[in-house]
Amino acid sequence: MKKSFRSIAVCVTAFLAFSVLSACGSGNSSNGGTAANSGSGNAQVLKVAFNQPENHPQFKAMKEFGEKLKERTNGKYAVEVYPNELLGAQRETIELVQSGTIAMSIVAGSLMENFNPDFVVFNLPYVFDSKDHQMSVLNNPEVVGDLYKSTEDKGMTVLGAFHSGIRNVYNKTKPIETPQDLAGLKIRIIESDTNIKMMGLMGGTGTPMGQGEVYTAIQSGVLDGGENNELIYTNLKHVEIAPYYSYTQHLMIPDYLIINTKLLNGMTEEEQAIFKEEFAKAIDKEVELWEADVATAKQTAEAAGAKFNQPDIKIFQDAVKPLLEEKLTTDNTKALYEKVRKAAQ
């Protein structure tokens, strides 16, 4: 491996492939993939945009990924993860990846629908039966290979998907057992037509709103509750104003790691293999960390007064079936959905 990294031909190829990133990064240390001094010489620094804090499982997994990548490439590549939207909101960072201003970004699955509507399959309610089912599908090349490459003509490639929790409903009034219990309740959702219709079919009124506004909105009565995983629920202290957390398990929207396509294609086959091997390990690590963090978050929420309940989700699964029929309208989406469901059997 060391001999291949010393090869002049490889060095020239890498320089040409990465020159666009170096040019974008020059004169601006906050953006782009840039050359930086390291213990092994000049490392190509791959900057990653992230919208969550440093204690998030995905941040921890990506940090370890960067360390392993640098080690296995003898210092040729280094990774810097920028948390808390320091490089911009997710929608903005997608554009930065496309242009090559930054190397990578972790983005919510719903945003990828803007580039290929077939991504909607993974954002539908109850498409996955469990976390294990989700991860077995989202990182299986036979299922997602073509889909993840479909955005290459737009300057980015999907490398793989992280688990980002199971979303459940919480509110300030009562436990939710049936769609009738959600009647009249305004529930904060991710902004999308799909999610608005989903919440309507589940019995509530979906209200799009920025995450930073939710606490005050519930507290003041503008909202009655929200829907999210246990980490967000606890970390944002929504338990203080909405103590009823009901395991409706309606969504498992993935988070994707996207990379500038020219950057990826500029790597040698050996470098790409190392990159993909270590990222696969990072995905496994993130799942492991997620499980531990959810257990801690739930204990913290219960200590703060949260009341968790387990409704019969089949009632909600039946309620949202019209949405699946509405969204699965093409041969591609129907075939992809069938592959997902077959993997659950």
C-alpha positions in Angstrom: 0.0 0.0 0.0 2.9 2.4 0.8 4.4 1.9 -2.6 1.2 2.9 -4.3 0.9 6.1 -2.3 4.5 7.0 -3.3 3.7 6.5 -7.0 4.3 9.7 -9.0 1.4 8.9 -11.3 -1.0 8.6 -8.3 0.2 11.8 -6.9 -0.3 13.6 -10.1 -3.8 12.1 -10.6 -4.8 13.0 -7.0 -3.5 16.6 -7.4 -5.5 17.1 -10.6 -8.7 15.6 -9.1 -8.4 17.6 -5.9 -7.3 20.9 -7.4 -10.8 22.3 -7.6 -11.2 21.7 -3.9 -7.9 23.3 -3.0 -8.7 26.3 -5.2 -12.1 26.7 -3.5 -10.5 26.4 -0.1 -7.5 28.8 -0.7 -7.8 32.0 1.1 -10.8 30.7 3.2 -9.9 28.3 5.9 -13.6 27.7 6.8 -14.5 26.1 3.6 -13.3 23.4 1.1 -10.9 20.5 1.1 -7.5 22.0 1.7 -3.9 21.0 2.1 -2.7 21.2 5.7 0.4 20.2 7.6 0.3 16.9 9.4 2.8 14.7 11.1 3.2 12.7 7.9 3.5 15.7 5.6 0.8 17.5 3.6 -2.6 16.0 4.2 -5.7 16.6 2.1 -8.2 17.9 4.7 -11.7 16.8 3.9 -14.2 19.1 5.6 -17.6 17.6 6.6 -20.6 19.7 7.5 -22.9 18.5 10.3 -25.9 20.1 12.0 -25.8 18.4 15.4 -23.5 18.9 18.4 -20.2 17.1 19.2 -21.9 14.6 21.6 -24.1 13.2 18.8 -23.4 9.6 17.8 -22.8 10.6 14.1 -20.2 13.2 15.1 -18.3 10.6 17.2 -18.4 8.0 14.5 -17.2 10.4 11.9 -14.3 11.6 14.1 -13.2 8.1 14.5 -13.6 7.5 10.8 -11.3 10.4 10.1 -8.6 9.1 12.4 -8.7 5.7 10.8 -8.6 7.2 7.3 -5.6 9.3 8.1 -3.8 6.3 9.6 -4.5 3.9 6.7 -3.5 6.4 4.1 -0.3 7.3 5.8 -1.5 10.9 6.5 -2.6 11.6 2.9 -6.2 12.4 4.0 -7.5 14.0 7.1 -11.1 14.7 8.1 -12.5 17.7 9.9 -16.1 17.5 11.1 -17.8 20.9 11.7 -20.8 20.5 14.0 -23.7 22.8 14.9 -24.2 24.1 11.3 -20.9 25.9 11.4 -20.6 25.5 7.6 -24.3 26.3 7.1 -27.7 24.6 7.2 -28.1 21.2 5.5 -29.7 22.6 2.4 -26.9 25.1 1.9 -24.2 22.5 2.6 -25.5 20.3 -0.2 -24.7 23.1 -2.6 -21.3 23.5 -1.1 -20.6 19.8 -1.7 -21.8 20.0 -5.3 -19.5 22.9 -6.1 -16.6 21.3 -4.3 -16.3 24.1 -1.7 -16.5 21.4 1.0 -15.9 17.7 0.7 -18.8 16.1 2.5 -22.0 16.7 4.4 -24.4 14.7 6.5 -28.0 15.5 5.4 -31.5 14.4 6.2 -33.1 11.9 3.8 -36.0 14.2 2.9 -33.7 16.7 1.3 -32.5 14.1 -1.3 -35.9 14.0 -2.8 -35.1 17.3 -4.4 -32.5 15.6 -6.5 -34.2 12.2 -7.2 -37.8 11.7 -6.1 -37.2 8.0 -5.7 -35.5 8.8 -2.3 -39.1 9.3 -1.1 -39.4 5.5 -0.6 -37.1 5.7 2.5 -39.0 8.7 3.9 -42.4 7.1 4.1 -44.1 6.1 7.3 -43.6 2.5 8.4 -41.5 1.5 5.4 -39.0 0.0 7.9 -40.0 -2.5 10.6 -36.9 -1.9 12.8 -33.5 -0.3 13.0 -31.9 -3.5 11.9 -34.2 -3.8 8.9 -33.5 -0.2 7.9 -29.7 -0.5 8.1 -29.7 -3.8 6.2 -31.4 -2.0 3.3 -29.8 1.4 3.3 -26.3 0.1 2.9 -27.0 -2.8 0.6 -25.5 -2.0 -2.9 -28.0 -4.4 -4.5 -30.9 -2.3 -3.3 -29.5 1.3 -3.2 -26.5 1.2 -5.5 -28.1 2.8 -8.5 -30.1 5.3 -6.4 -27.0 6.5 -4.5 -25.1 7.0 -7.8 -28.1 8.8 -9.5 -27.0 12.2 -8.2 -23.5 12.0 -9.7 -24.5 14.3 -12.6 -25.4 16.9 -10.0 -21.9 16.8 -8.5 -22.4 14.5 -5.5 -22.5 10.9 -4.6 -24.3 9.2 -1.6 -21.7 7.2 0.2 -24.1 5.5 2.7 -26.7 6.1 5.4 -26.7 6.5 9.1 -29.5 5.5 11.4 -31.0 8.7 12.8 -33.5 7.3 15.3 -37.1 6.3 15.3 -39.5 9.2 15.4 -42.4 9.1 17.8 -45.1 11.6 18.8 -45.0 13.6 22.1 -47.4 16.2 23.5 -48.3 18.1 26.6 -51.9 16.7 27.0 -52.2 13.0 27.2 -50.8 9.6 26.0 -51.5 8.8 22.4 -53.0 5.4 21.8 -55.1 5.9 18.6 -55.5 8.4 15.8 -58.5 9.8 17.7 -56.2 10.9 20.5 -54.4 13.1 18.1 -57.5 14.9 16.9 -57.2 18.6 17.3 -53.5 18.5 18.3 -51.0 20.6 16.4 -47.8 18.6 16.1 -44.5 20.0 14.8 -43.2 18.1 11.8 -40.3 18.3 9.3 -41.4 20.6 6.5 -42.7 18.5 3.6 -46.0 17.8 1.9 -45.5 14.1 2.7 -45.2 14.7 6.5 -48.1 17.1 6.6 -50.3 14.4 5.0 -48.9 11.7 7.2 -49.7 13.6 10.4 -53.2 14.3 9.1 -53.8 10.6 8.4 -52.5 9.8 11.9 -55.2 12.0 13.3 -53.3 15.3 14.1 -52.5 18.5 12.4 -48.9 18.7 11.0 -47.3 22.1 11.6 -43.9 22.7 10.0 -41.6 24.8 12.2 -37.9 25.3 12.8 -36.5 23.0 15.5 -35.3 26.0 17.5 -38.8 27.4 17.9 -40.5 24.3 19.1 -40.0 24.6 22.8 -41.5 28.1 23.0 -44.3 27.2 20.6 -45.4 24.3 22.8 -45.0 26.3 26.0 -47.1 29.1 24.6 -49.8 26.9 23.1 -49.0 27.5 19.4 -48.1 23.8 19.3 -49.4 20.9 21.3 -46.4 18.7 20.7 -43.8 17.4 18.2 -42.4 14.1 16.8 -38.8 13.1 17.1 -36.5 10.5 18.5 -35.6 10.3 22.2 -32.2 12.0 21.8 -33.7 15.2 20.4 -36.7 15.1 22.8 -34.3 14.9 25.8 -31.5 17.1 24.6 -33.8 20.0 23.7 -35.6 19.6 27.0 -39.0 19.2 25.4 -39.9 16.8 28.2 -40.3 19.9 30.4 -43.3 21.1 28.3 -44.5 17.9 26.7 -44.2 15.0 29.1 -46.3 12.4 27.1 -44.1 10.4 24.7 -45.9 7.8 22.7 -44.1 5.2 20.6 -46.0 5.5 17.4 -42.7 4.6 15.5 -44.0 6.2 12.4 -40.8 7.3 10.7 -37.2 6.2 10.4 -35.8 8.8 8.1 -32.1 8.2 7.4 -29.2 10.6 7.3 -26.9 10.4 4.3 -23.2 11.1 3.9 -22.8 12.8 0.6 -19.4 13.5 -1.0 -18.3 15.6 -4.0 -18.2 13.2 -6.9 -15.0 14.6 -8.4 -13.3 14.1 -5.1 -14.4 10.5 -4.9 -13.5 9.7 -8.5 -10.1 11.3 -8.0 -9.1 8.7 -5.5 -7.3 5.5 -6.5 -9.1 2.2 -6.3 -7.1 1.4 -3.2 -8.0 4.7 -1.6 -11.6 4.3 -2.4 -11.6 0.8 -0.9 -10.0 2.1 2.3 -12.5 5.0 2.4 -15.5 2.8 2.0 -14.3 0.1 4.4 -13.7 2.6 7.2 -17.0 4.4 6.5 -18.8 1.0 6.8 -17.2 0.6 10.2 -18.3 4.2 11.1 -21.9 3.3 10.3 -21.7 0.2 12.7 -20.1 2.4 15.3 -22.8 5.0 15.1 -25.6 2.4 15.5 -23.8 1.1 18.6 -23.4 4.6 20.1 -27.0 5.4 19.2 -28.5 2.6 21.2 -26.4 3.5 24.3 -27.3 7.2 24.0 -31.0 6.5 23.6 -31.1 4.4 26.7 -29.4 7.3 28.6 -31.7 9.9 27.1 -34.8 7.9 28.1 -33.6 7.5 31.7 -32.9 11.3 31.8 -36.4 12.1 30.4 -38.1 9.8 32.9 -36.3 11.4 35.7 -37.5 14.8 34.4 -41.1 13.6 34.4 -41.6 12.0 31.0 -44.3 9.3 30.7 -43.6 6.8 27.9 -46.4 4.5 26.4 -46.6 1.9 23.7 -49.7 2.2 21.5 -50.7 -0.5 19.0 -48.9 0.8 15.9 -51.0 -1.3 13.5 -53.8 1.2 13.9 -51.5 3.9 12.7 -50.0 1.8 9.9 -53.5 1.2 8.5 -54.3 4.9 8.8 -51.4 6.0 6.6 -51.8 3.4 3.8 -53.4 6.0 1.5 -50.2 8.0 1.6 -48.1 5.1 0.4 -50.5 4.6 -2.5 -50.2 8.3 -3.3 -46.4 8.4 -3.3 -45.5 5.1 -4.9 -46.6 6.0 -8.4 -43.7 5.1 -10.6 -42.2 1.7 -11.6 -39.0 2.7 -9.9 -40.5 3.6 -6.5 -42.8 0.6 -6.5 -39.9 -1.7 -7.3 -37.7 -0.1 -4.6 -40.5 -0.3 -2.0 -40.9 -4.0 -2.8 -37.2 -4.6 -2.3 -37.4 -2.9 1.1 -40.4 -4.9 2.2 -38.9 -8.1 1.0 -35.8 -7.5 3.1 -38.1 -7.4 6.2 -39.4 -11.0 5.6 
